[in-house]
Amino acid sequence: MTTWQGRVLEVEVGAVAHGGHCVARADGRVVFVRHALPGEHVRVEVTEDNGGSFCRGDAVEVLKPSPERVTPPCPLAAPGACGGCDWQHASPSYQRELKAAVVAEQLSRLAGIEREVVVEELDGGVLDWRSRVRLVAGRDGRAGLRAHHSHRVVALEDCPIAVPGELTDVLARRWRPGSELEVTSDGDGRTHVRELSTVRGKVRARQLSGGVAVQHAAGRDWRLDAHGFWQVHPAAASTLAAVVAEWAEAPSGGSAWDLYAGVGLFASVLASQVGESGRVLAIESGRRAVSDGERNLEDLPQVSWQAGRVEDVLSAAEKPVDVVVLDPPRKGAGKPVVESIVAGQPDRIVYVACDPAALARDLATFASHGYALTALRAFDAFPMTHHVECVALLS
């Protein structure tokens, strides 16, 4: 088949799809289009074509714009430029509508669940929220982000979704080409910078500033590895902890599991519910996170920690359990973990998810074991991008 790479097509843009693009059709093939909105008439340049039934492209000219189209606040949110954002060309309210449509579609297609979804706005607006950024140095030593589906580095002067001032010093310097830079702004407004470079096949980390972040959430102060896991949006951790507190309803004196526990944000919520006579098992594979969690929750003796893969630790965990909270990585929990949870016979499961497709697949597995989705909330924890955070309650 002749490749369409570089070809310019004129198309009517259809529905939004998971991944920050919309679906169009041309000559019997699907075209996944970035920088477009549903209902628009655009010219698309094909940027990726590996044959088969679909290809990918950028809307390089908008012939008939959507009424929800706006001017992106960043000039690099454009075809061929920075790949960090997906929806800067859409109004903030419409971005949330698009994400809601994606969550609903994934639930329907992958789990057979028909549900109206509303994506809720977090405090702080759609700019100045990103507290963690990973940059890469280009050939000229300037730090930037990669173009979409590319290794090409787009140098930055600033980033409007980053916490103000977070990147100022990093972007003012020149770096070893190929170095990666992890930049974190913590809850006290301090910036932490780590440089990762590969020398003779080995990755070397060099802490340039800070290293131990201070965060504030769920009524507690947290000290943790600045480059370990923590919610990126400043309002996300407390918001999610509040939903977990409302839905978990762990009984006093009861038992709970916090899976993929990080430093114990949700474990702290569960501990307050089960009380001193209850038990909370926190499982986390990252040993630095476990040690940070043990220090942060040393005033809660009802929380015990286990480092390891969730399915491995659960095989020996005390059962049954009253409540399970899980916050897996983007790929989801997967069948072995779901079956390990089900073996604990919990009354309630609270599932925090950063990928709606992975959530839907796991919900389908839970359903095959008799657990139904009884409540769902979704939050715009990553404005301007296609990512969305969901919390699901199963019983």
C-alpha positions, 0 to 999 in steps of 0.5 A, a space after each residue: 500500500 502506498 503510504 499517505 505520509 506527508 499527504 494533505 487531506 480535507 476532512 470533516 472531523 468526527 467524535 473525540 477519541 481517547 488519546 487527545 485526537 478526534 476521528 475523521 475518515 478519508 477514502 475508507 480509512 480512519 484518520 486520527 487528527 490532532 489540533 482539531 475539534 468535533 464538527 470542524 472542517 479541516 485540512 490534515 497533513 498525515 504525519 504517521 502512516 504505518 499502513 493498515 486501516 488508520 493513519 495519524 495527522 495534524 490539522 494544519 488549516 481550519 476551514 470551518 472552526 468549532 464555536 468552542 475553538 480558542 486561541 491557544 495560550 502557548 504558541 508551541 501548542 501547534 502542529 509540529 511543535 510541543 507535544 505536551 498539551 492536547 486541547 489548548 485550542 478548546 475552551 476549558 469547559 469544552 475540554 471537560 466535555 471532551 474528556 467526559 465523552 471519552 470516559 463514557 465511551 471507554 466504559 461503554 465499549 470496554 465494560 458494557 457500562 452506560 453512564 453519563 459522565 461529568 468531569 469536574 474542574 479543580 481549583 486553580 484554573 487551567 494554567 499554572 498548575 503543573 507542579 512536576 515537569 520532565 524536560 530533555 536537553 536538545 542538541 543545542 543544550 536547551 531544555 524543552 519537551 518532545 514533539 508529539 510521537 517524536 524524539 525531536 526536542 522543542 526548546 521552551 522559553 516558558 510553559 504556561 501550564 507549569 507552576 509560575 517560576 518553576 522552570 525559570 532557572 532550568 530554561 536559562 541554562 545550557 545542559 548536556 545534550 540528551 540529559 533529562 531534567 526532573 523539576 518539581 515544585 512542592 507545597 511550600 513553593 520550593 523547586 527541586 531539580 534532578 539531572 539524569 544523564 546516560 554515561 556508557 549505558 548507565 543512567 546517573 542521577 545528580 540532584 541539583 537542588 532540593 531533593 525532599 519535597 513538602 506537600 500538604 494534603 488530607 490534613 497532614 504535612 508530607 515529606 517525600 522524595 521530590 521525584 517520587 509519586 505525588 499528584 501533579 495538580 496542587 489540588 488533586 491530592 486533597 480532592 481525591 483523598 476527600 472522595 476516598 474518605 466519603 466512599 470507603 466507609 471503613 468500619 471502626 475496628 475493621 480492616 482495609 488495604 491501600 494498594 499502590 499506596 505511594 507514601 500513604 495518602 489514602 492509607 492515612 484516610 483509612 487509618 482514621 476510619 478504622 481507628 487504633 483497633 483497626 488494621 490498614 495494609 499499605 502495599 507499594 513496590 517503590 522502597 523509597 516510597 515505603 520508607 517515606 510512608 513509614 516516616 510520614 505515618 509513624 503516628 498511625 500504628 494501625 498502618 503496616 507497610 509491605 514493599 513488593 508487587 501487589 499481587 505477590 503481597 496479597 497472596 499472603 495477606 490476612 483475609 477477609 478485608 472490609 475495604 480496598 482502595 487502589 491507585 494503580 499506574 496508567 496501565 491499570 491493575 490487571 486481571 491478577 491483581 483484580 482477582 487477588 482483591 476479589 479473594 479478599 471479599 471486600 464490601 467496598 472497593 474504591 478505584 482511583 484511575 488516571 486512564 479511563 481505558 485501563 479503568 474500564 478493562 478492570 471494571 469488566 474483570 470486577 464485574 465478572 466476579 460480581 462487583 458492580 460500579 455504583 458511583 463514579 466521579 471524574 476530575 480535570 486533574 490535567 487541564 490542557 491535556 487529554 488525561 483525566 482522573 477518575 474515582 470509581 466505587 464498586 460494591 
